[in-house]
Amino acid sequence: MLKWVAPDGHSRLKAYNLLCTSKDNKSQKELAVKHKSGTPVNSFLFENLPSATEFNVTITTVCVYEKLKTISEEEKISFITIPLPPRNLELESRFCNSFQVKWEAPVATAPNHKFKLTIQAPSIGYSNSYEVGGDKRTFNFSKLPEIVGTGETYNVCVTYCVQPTGSDHEVVSEGLTESFVTKPLPPSNLKLGPGWNQITWTKSPTPHISVYKLRFKSAEEGSKSEEILIPPEEGVEPCSCLLEGLVFGVQYKVNIYAVVDIKDSPEGVESKELHEKIVQTEGGLIVYSEELDEGLLSRQVSEVVT
């Protein structure tokens, strides 16, 4: 939108001549705009101009008296159209202290260009900024804060920066913004007992764990995985859970995950699993081993023979 103040004391002022020319001489628009006598400020909207391009605009007033037309001296101004923004910012991979994002370039690109990326996690006071070449489409945010930066939400903004042909200035697009969550650290130190069919584990060091997800499944063909959700209790260490309905002598694989919530999503982000293979015996749960498997098989054979 171009705006200008009409000159005072010109009752014969009828129109304005506008000439809009790109600095690379690839685009030019010339037109006359009727003077609006009822307002001191006139304006005109240039539409469908190419993005990331510097333009020079000249404006002259046109006064008409009977058949005599006079044109004023030129007034000049320059401006640069902003680039189109990047598109489709998405998560490509995530770990506890890093994650990688990808995006698509704007529909229209320029030779002298780059992308700027900013990352912020206000709740832990973290921020940083980076620049990559205009040919890049991915970026890995690495070396994020230890412990407090795990399972954390980070706000990422990508902008497209261009120095138009023939221009000495850089212009920046609107930002493309998304939020991403790093993986939480896993729980540790899985133990059997002390109670009957009880297992315990040490909590994840990640702050703000919303729930622990325990999945267990027997090694028998066609078996289905079962899942138990255990909310962490503040000040209670270690966490524990009772496994019920286990079949004697059957191997079970147990996986435990720490989970953090994602805003506006029913699914959270899971940590790497803490896992163990266990077997239900007459004396309670024990850790599975190949030797134990061979002993159980020998016992079953003996019972059949007897």
QUILIN-V576283 format. One record per residue. N is the residue number from 1. RES is the residue in one letter. PSI is psi in radians with two decimals (* if undefined). Layout:
BEGIN
N,RES,PSI / N,RES,PSI
END
This chain:
BEGIN
1,M,2.12 / 2,L,2.27 / 3,K,2.60 / 4,W,2.75 / 5,V,2.24 / 6,A,2.48 / 7,P,2.56 / 8,D,2.67 / 9,G,0.44 / 10,H,1.48 / 11,S,-0.33 / 12,R,0.09 / 13,L,2.16 / 14,K,-0.60 / 15,A,3.07 / 16,Y,2.40 / 17,N,2.19 / 18,L,2.35 / 19,L,2.03 / 20,C,2.02 / 21,T,2.29 / 22,S,2.65 / 23,K,-0.40 / 24,D,0.07 / 25,N,0.39 / 26,K,-0.22 / 27,S,2.36 / 28,Q,2.36 / 29,K,2.23 / 30,E,2.28 / 31,L,2.87 / 32,A,2.37 / 33,V,2.21 / 34,K,2.40 / 35,H,2.32 / 36,K,1.79 / 37,S,-0.35 / 38,G,-0.04 / 39,T,2.46 / 40,P,-0.36 / 41,V,2.13 / 42,N,2.81 / 43,S,2.83 / 44,F,2.39 / 45,L,2.02 / 46,F,2.14 / 47,E,2.76 / 48,N,0.61 / 49,L,2.57 / 50,P,2.52 / 51,S,2.80 / 52,A,0.85 / 53,T,2.40 / 54,E,2.35 / 55,F,2.57 / 56,N,2.28 / 57,V,2.29 / 58,T,2.50 / 59,I,2.39 / 60,T,2.64 / 61,T,2.59 / 62,V,2.05 / 63,C,2.43 / 64,V,2.21 / 65,Y,1.96 / 66,E,-2.00 / 67,K,0.11 / 68,L,2.22 / 69,K,2.25 / 70,T,2.58 / 71,I,2.38 / 72,S,3.07 / 73,E,2.81 / 74,E,2.53 / 75,E,2.43 / 76,K,2.61 / 77,I,2.64 / 78,S,2.60 / 79,F,2.86 / 80,I,2.25 / 81,T,2.52 / 82,I,2.69 / 83,P,2.81 / 84,L,2.56 / 85,P,2.80 / 86,P,2.97 / 87,R,2.72 / 88,N,1.09 / 89,L,2.11 / 90,E,2.77 / 91,L,2.33 / 92,E,-0.69 / 93,S,2.75 / 94,R,2.59 / 95,F,-3.00 / 96,C,-0.69 / 97,N,0.40 / 98,S,2.79 / 99,F,2.67 / 100,Q,2.37 / 101,V,2.81 / 102,K,2.77 / 103,W,2.97 / 104,E,2.56 / 105,A,2.79 / 106,P,2.83 / 107,V,-0.71 / 108,A,2.19 / 109,T,2.96 / 110,A,2.81 / 111,P,-0.77 / 112,N,1.58 / 113,H,2.89 / 114,K,2.95 / 115,F,2.45 / 116,K,2.37 / 117,L,2.36 / 118,T,2.59 / 119,I,2.37 / 120,Q,2.48 / 121,A,1.50 / 122,P,-0.58 / 123,S,-0.39 / 124,I,0.13 / 125,G,0.56 / 126,Y,2.41 / 127,S,2.69 / 128,N,2.87 / 129,S,2.66 / 130,Y,2.83 / 131,E,2.44 / 132,V,2.81 / 133,G,2.74 / 134,G,-0.21 / 135,D,-0.10 / 136,K,2.59 / 137,R,0.04 / 138,T,2.76 / 139,F,2.41 / 140,N,1.98 / 141,F,1.86 / 142,S,3.00 / 143,K,0.72 / 144,L,2.81 / 145,P,2.40 / 146,E,2.66 / 147,I,-1.26 / 148,V,-0.39 / 149,G,-0.05 / 150,T,2.52 / 151,G,0.48 / 152,E,2.64 / 153,T,2.23 / 154,Y,2.34 / 155,N,2.14 / 156,V,2.35 / 157,C,2.26 / 158,V,2.24 / 159,T,2.71 / 160,Y,2.18 / 161,C,2.33 / 162,V,2.44 / 163,Q,1.80 / 164,P,2.69 / 165,T,2.22 / 166,G,0.02 / 167,S,2.65 / 168,D,0.05 / 169,H,2.65 / 170,E,2.47 / 171,V,2.55 / 172,V,2.43 / 173,S,3.01 / 174,E,2.68 / 175,G,2.54 / 176,L,2.07 / 177,T,2.39 / 178,E,2.84 / 179,S,2.45 / 180,F,2.61 / 181,V,2.31 / 182,T,2.81 / 183,K,2.50 / 184,P,2.81 / 185,L,2.57 / 186,P,2.78 / 187,P,3.01 / 188,S,3.03 / 189,N,0.93 / 190,L,2.23 / 191,K,2.71 / 192,L,2.42 / 193,G,-3.01 / 194,P,-0.32 / 195,G,2.97 / 196,W,2.19 / 197,N,0.48 / 198,Q,2.46 / 199,I,2.62 / 200,T,2.78 / 201,W,2.76 / 202,T,2.40 / 203,K,2.72 / 204,S,2.45 / 205,P,-0.24 / 206,T,2.26 / 207,P,2.70 / 208,H,0.68 / 209,I,2.28 / 210,S,-0.60 / 211,V,2.72 / 212,Y,2.32 / 213,K,2.09 / 214,L,2.15 / 215,R,2.36 / 216,F,2.57 / 217,K,2.39 / 218,S,2.80 / 219,A,-0.05 / 220,E,2.50 / 221,E,2.36 / 222,G,0.02 / 223,S,2.69 / 224,K,2.58 / 225,S,2.43 / 226,E,2.64 / 227,E,2.40 / 228,I,2.32 / 229,L,2.23 / 230,I,1.81 / 231,P,2.39 / 232,P,2.46 / 233,E,2.19 / 234,E,2.28 / 235,G,-0.05 / 236,V,2.13 / 237,E,2.28 / 238,P,3.07 / 239,C,2.73 / 240,S,2.83 / 241,C,2.53 / 242,L,2.28 / 243,L,2.05 / 244,E,2.71 / 245,G,0.31 / 246,L,2.51 / 247,V,2.31 / 248,F,2.36 / 249,G,0.03 / 250,V,2.40 / 251,Q,2.35 / 252,Y,2.46 / 253,K,2.21 / 254,V,2.22 / 255,N,2.34 / 256,I,2.30 / 257,Y,2.50 / 258,A,2.41 / 259,V,2.34 / 260,V,2.59 / 261,D,2.66 / 262,I,2.29 / 263,K,2.37 / 264,D,0.49 / 265,S,2.35 / 266,P,-0.33 / 267,E,2.46 / 268,G,-3.02 / 269,V,2.17 / 270,E,2.58 / 271,S,3.05 / 272,K,2.58 / 273,E,2.56 / 274,L,2.15 / 275,H,2.74 / 276,E,2.68 / 277,K,2.26 / 278,I,2.84 / 279,V,2.41 / 280,Q,2.14 / 281,T,3.10 / 282,E,-0.49 / 283,G,0.04 / 284,G,-2.86 / 285,L,2.44 / 286,I,2.78 / 287,V,2.35 / 288,Y,2.52 / 289,S,2.82 / 290,E,-0.65 / 291,E,-0.70 / 292,L,-0.70 / 293,D,-0.74 / 294,E,-0.67 / 295,G,-0.73 / 296,L,-0.67 / 297,L,-0.74 / 298,S,-0.68 / 299,R,-0.72 / 300,Q,-0.68 / 301,V,-0.76 / 302,S,-0.72 / 303,E,-0.63 / 304,V,-0.75 / 305,V,-0.75 / 306,T,*
END
